[in-house]
Amino acid sequence: MNLKKLTADLISDPRLWRLSLAISRNKMSVLAYSIVGEESAIACTIPFETDISESIKPLEDVVYDNQLLLQDFDRIDILLRTDIFSLIPSEIDDEALVADIFRKEHPESHGEFIRNDLPRLGAAIITQVDSTLIGFLRRTFFNPRIMNWIYPLCSYFGDKSRAGSDRKMFAHFRDNRLDIVAFHRGKLLMANTFAYKEPIDAFYFIMASRKKLVFNAERDPLMLVGDAAVRDELMPLTRKYVATVLPVIFPSTMVAALKNSAASTPFPLILTPLCE
């Protein structure tokens, strides 16, 4: 949906809608969707004037300029897109130990820790986020669920991985970033994000990840989703090395609500309503 401004009058009763936001360094994607009655959704992406890694003012300006975002929604979910996160076993709940593990993997990171638990997958995602950004989000939005961008991919694909073969890998492409999540008998084996310049780079990361996890080319399928051009380019190439390579089918409910906006809406944002 291409809108100049997201004005408050776009929705008559926001208490019957939910809001999901995906925030990266240079833009914010928005998905507002109805939870009662006819399937309906509003989706768009708003660029920031400048990168928010140094100052969050461009994010503040976008939020305050789009009054729909400040309405009293039934629930607000916020995805933060960052490559800096750690995967830990879900049973580790000592905060000091979690912080120590994270800092050993990311010694130059700083900020507040956000923990997203995936108990059915036996794992938790730990993200360290700038305290100024977290403070703004919590002051501005009522009780938001703040999650790492990769969390909905892990949650949704983790449920899907339980059927069929024991081991599955899913690859998601968007904005020259590759998200890979892999599972074995319903448990999370891997969740990682890679930057790439060309699709062939993404292909290398996929094949290297499969080799590291000792995935079998004949038995263990690969599912691709995201940027259609990248997916379509890599599909025939990966099929030379992996017997089963398939596209991911979008959730029918959200596709019906989004209509023509489904293809341009970030896939993790589409999955967020399904992550209860």
N, C-alpha and C positions, 0 to 999 in steps of 0.2 A: 504494500500500500504506500503510495507516494504522497505524503502530506507535507505542507509547509510547516504547520504547527500541530501538535497534539493538544487540542483545546479540551477543556473540561466538559463541554457540551456534547462531545462525541459519544458519551455513555450516559444514559439516563440515571441508572442506579449502580454505581461502582461496587456496592456491597454484594452484588450478584455477579461480579467479575473478579478475576485474579490477574495479577500483573507479574510478568517475568522480564528481567533485564539481563543482558549479557554485556559486560563492560570490558573493553580491551584498552590498550594505550591510546588508540586514535579514534575510537568510535564506540557507540552504544547501540545495541539492537534491542528492540522493544517488542514484546508480545503481550497483548491484553486479550483475554478470552472469557466468554460467558460460561458460567457453571450451571445455569438453569435454562430451560426452554430451548429454542432453536440454536443450533451450533453457529457461533459467530465469533470472529476474532479480528483484531487490529494488529498489524505487524509492520514495522519499518526499521530502518537503520539510520542513525543520525551521527554524522562525523563530528569530531571535536575540532576546534580551530587550531589547536596545537596539542602535541603529545602531553598526556597527563602524568608522565613519569616524574616530572620535575615539580608540577603544581596541579592540583585538582580543580583549579578555577574553571577550565573549559568544561569539565563535567558538571560543576555547579551551575554554570550558565545554561547548559542544555537542559538540565532538570528544571530550573526555575522558568525557563522560556517555554516549557511544554507542561502546562498546568494539569493535563490529564494524569501525569505521573504522580501528582501530589494528592490524588483523591483517595477516599477511604475504601480501598479494595479489600475483598475478603481475605486475600493472602498476597504477600509479595515475596517473590524469589529473585535472588540476585546471583548471577554467575560471574565469577572473576576469571578472566583469561590470563593465565600466567604459566610459564614453563617451569617455575620454581616450586616444586612440591615434593613430598616424600610419601611413600607407601609403607605402612607399618602393619604388623599383625594386630587384629582388633583387640586382642586380650591385653595389649600394652596400654595401660591407662594412667600410669604415673607421669604427671606433667613434666617433671624435671627430666625423666628419662626420654620422653618424647622430644623435648627441646634439645637434649644432647644428641640424639640420633639425627635430628634435622640439621643441626649446626655442623655436624661432621660431614654431611652431604652438601650443604650449602653454607659454607663459612662466611660468605660476604653478604648474606641476606640479613634483613632486619625488619622489625615490625611486630605485629600481633599475630599469634597463631590462631588459625581457624581449623577445626577438626570436623571432617565429614565422615561419619561412620557408615560402613557397609557390612553389617553383622552377618547377613546371609552369605556374604562372599569371604568372610574371615579376614577383613582388612579395613583400614581407615586411611583416608587421605589427609595429610597435614600440609597446610599452606601457610606461609608467612606473608602477611599483607601490611602495607604501610598504615600506620596508626591513624594518620590524618584521613586517609580514604575510608577506613572502617568507621571512624568517628562520624564523618559526614553521612555515610549511609545509615547508620543507626539513629542519628538525630533527625534525618529527613524522612525516613520511611518507618512505618510502624511495625516493629517486631519482624524485620525481614529475615528470611532464611538465606544465609550467605554461603555459597558453595563454590568450590573449584569448578572450572569449566568442564573438566573431565569426569566429574562425579555423575552426571546423568548418563553419560556413555557407559560407565562401569555398572551403574544400577540397572539400566534397561537391558543392556546386552548380557549382563550376568544372569538375568532371568531367562533370556532367550537361549543362553548357552546350555541350559539344563536338558534340552531335548536333543536327540540325535547323538552325534559322535561325542566322545569324552572331552576332546580338546578343540577349541575354536579360537580364531583370531579375527578381530574387527579393526578395520582401518578407516579413519575419518579424515577427509581433506577439506581445509578451508583456509583461505588467505595465506597460502604458502606455509601452512602448519599441518603436520601429520600427527594425529592422535592414534595411538595403538593401544588396544586393550585385549588381553588374552585370558582364557579360562581353562581350567581342567576340572571336570566333574563339579561344576558350579562354584569353584573357588577361583579367586582372582590371582593369576600368575604374574601379570604385567600391566602397568598403566604408565604410559610415557608419551611425551610430546617432542617432536623433532621439527626444526625449521628446515625448509628446503627451498632451493631456487628454481629447480626444474623438476618435472614429474619423475624423471629417471632417478633423481636423488631420493625421492619418496620410495620408489621401488627398491632401492638399495637398503633403506632403513627397514622396510618390511621383510625383505629376505634375510637380512642380518638378524632381525629379531626372531624370526622363525628358526634360524639355525641355533641361536643362543638357547632357545627354549626346547630344542630338539623336537620340533614339530615334524610330523611325517607328511611327505608330499602327497601321498595317496589317500591317507585317512583323515587328515586334519584340515578342515575347510578354512577358507579365507573369505571374509565378507567385506565389501567396499561400499562406502557411503560418503556423501558430501559433494564437493565441487564436481559437477557432471563432466566437465572437459577432462579433468585429471583422471577421474574414475574410468571414463571411456577409453582414455589413452593407455591406462595401465592394465585394464581388464585382459586384453589379448596377450600382453607380455607376461603377466603373472600366471596365466593359464599354461604357459610353456613349462612352468616349474611346479605348479600346484594343481592337482587334479580337479579340485572343486573350488572355483572362485565365482562368487555370486554378488549381485547388488543387494543392498538392504532395502526392504520394503518399508516405506514411511507408515507410521501409525495412522490408521484410517480416520479416526475421529478428528485428529488435529488437521489432517489434510483437507477433510471436508469443511472444517471451520475456516481454514486459511485460504482455500480456493487457489487463486493464481499466485498467491504470495508464498506458498509452501516451498517452492524451489529456492527462493532467495532468502528464506528465514534460516538462521543457523540451526543445524540439526540438534545440538544439545539444548537449545532453547525450546524446540518442539517437544523434546523428551521431558523437560522439567515438570510439566503438569502431571506426568505419569510417575514421578518419583515422590511418593507419599512418605 
